[in-house]
Amino acid sequence: MRLSTLFTKSTKEAPKDELSFNARILIQAGFIDKLAPGVYTYLPFGLLVLKKIENIIREEMNIIGGQEVLMPALTPRQNWEITSRWDSFDALFKLKGFDSKEYALGATHEEVIVPMIRQHAFSYKDFPVYVYQIQTKFRNEKRAKSGLMRGREFIMKDLYSFHMDEDDLENYYQIAQKAYFKIFERCGLLDKTFLTYASGGAFSKFSHEFQTLAESGEDDIYVCRNCSIAINSEIINDMHHQCPNCKSKKLAKERAIEVGNIFKLKDRFTKPFSYVYIDESGKKQPVLMGCYGMGLTRILGTIAETCHDDNGLIWPKEVAPFTVHIVTLNSREAESNNKVKLTSEKIYKELKESKIDVLFDDRETVSTGEKFVEADLIGCPIRLVVSERTLAEDSVEIKKRDEKETELVGLDKVLKYSQ
């Protein structure tokens, strides 16, 4: 992508009316645009990051047997009444159609997935079943806050698993945990993210959250450094202030952001829909469920909150909008300036042909200082500078975003250092 043709612009200062750091820096760097509290547009850079997060999640869900679907956001009232959540789920956006029937905008999709799967899996031969989607959710938050962390509209992956018995559910639950950690590793969050015991609510005694340490986090968790297990503060008394894994009482209180959660729903939603299967002896048996949620937009915001310095964003390589940011420094001397341009264009073409994502700052009316400031703000992993000075040594200047030192690299080695 060429910055000279990009319709969006970064700004010198962050928006003063936005309290959360993730929204401030993402707006300033030109990744998102705020339409209303809790409602954002994902601009070209932000959408690139979002799509990379989406692809990572999709790959890892497919590896553990997930089959992708796309369910409707508009869901009929009667389904919510069957599960007794039409009145009890206080974050539902509710509306009425011209047919006078009432609907809810999907805040979660148990009320859709269960009757749908029931039509297709009804014999012991059909199980287990793993189905997921990546879709926009809507929640009528009383106070949308924290930028991308708590929105009224957001993108979420929800996986639902269906089982014949608790042993099979438990086995897949453990598989899903490992897949989640693989996702956080690829998103650059693994070293800050902990499996966290949380309340199971109406579903079970405990559920599990995945919490990423951040000073701006909304949750308090207690972390056991011995075994990398944490406990949400809401259930710490139930755990007698000790680690459920190693029984240590040396727990450190930390602030964190919830980036995922998993529940053993068991028959909480299958029972209201009378969803059973026929076993080998011809008898009806209850179908058990697990659900596994992960907010894509929340992960994007969490990366912004945890991967930055005073100058801007520092994107982990696998989710960065671009791997390489080429910065062309204009020269006053026409012949030198032409050489800089031609060399920059050649490098840009070679990197693109090698399937490397490249951002090319080819603007001629922007100063060197402004280009460097914007490159730090955008935060691509590698900055590659082409100038009259570097070409005098048949080189380019390479700097990694998370390092201070620069390095001159020969023109014949640019591809190697850009991968």
Secondary structure as GFF3:
##gff-version 3
##sequence-region A 1 419
A	DSSP	three_ten_helix	3	5	.	.	.	ID=ss1
A	DSSP	alpha_helix	21	28	.	.	.	ID=ss2
A	DSSP	beta_strand	32	36	.	.	.	ID=ss3
A	DSSP	beta_strand	39	42	.	.	.	ID=ss4
A	DSSP	alpha_helix	44	63	.	.	.	ID=ss5
A	DSSP	beta_strand	67	68	.	.	.	ID=ss6
A	DSSP	beta_strand	74	76	.	.	.	ID=ss7
A	DSSP	alpha_helix	77	82	.	.	.	ID=ss8
A	DSSP	beta_strand	93	96	.	.	.	ID=ss9
A	DSSP	beta_strand	102	105	.	.	.	ID=ss10
A	DSSP	alpha_helix	110	118	.	.	.	ID=ss11
A	DSSP	three_ten_helix	124	126	.	.	.	ID=ss12
A	DSSP	beta_strand	129	138	.	.	.	ID=ss13
A	DSSP	three_ten_helix	147	149	.	.	.	ID=ss14
A	DSSP	beta_strand	153	163	.	.	.	ID=ss15
A	DSSP	alpha_helix	166	186	.	.	.	ID=ss16
A	DSSP	three_ten_helix	190	192	.	.	.	ID=ss17
A	DSSP	beta_strand	193	199	.	.	.	ID=ss18
A	DSSP	beta_strand	206	213	.	.	.	ID=ss19
A	DSSP	beta_strand	219	224	.	.	.	ID=ss20
A	DSSP	beta_strand	229	232	.	.	.	ID=ss21
A	DSSP	three_ten_helix	233	235	.	.	.	ID=ss22
A	DSSP	beta_strand	251	266	.	.	.	ID=ss23
A	DSSP	beta_strand	276	278	.	.	.	ID=ss24
A	DSSP	beta_strand	284	286	.	.	.	ID=ss25
A	DSSP	beta_strand	288	295	.	.	.	ID=ss26
A	DSSP	alpha_helix	296	306	.	.	.	ID=ss27
A	DSSP	beta_strand	308	309	.	.	.	ID=ss28
A	DSSP	beta_strand	312	313	.	.	.	ID=ss29
A	DSSP	three_ten_helix	317	319	.	.	.	ID=ss30
A	DSSP	beta_strand	324	328	.	.	.	ID=ss31
A	DSSP	alpha_helix	334	353	.	.	.	ID=ss32
A	DSSP	beta_strand	358	361	.	.	.	ID=ss33
A	DSSP	alpha_helix	368	378	.	.	.	ID=ss34
A	DSSP	beta_strand	382	386	.	.	.	ID=ss35
A	DSSP	alpha_helix	388	391	.	.	.	ID=ss36
A	DSSP	beta_strand	395	400	.	.	.	ID=ss37
A	DSSP	beta_strand	406	410	.	.	.	ID=ss38
A	DSSP	three_ten_helix	411	413	.	.	.	ID=ss39
A	DSSP	alpha_helix	414	418	.	.	.	ID=ss40
###
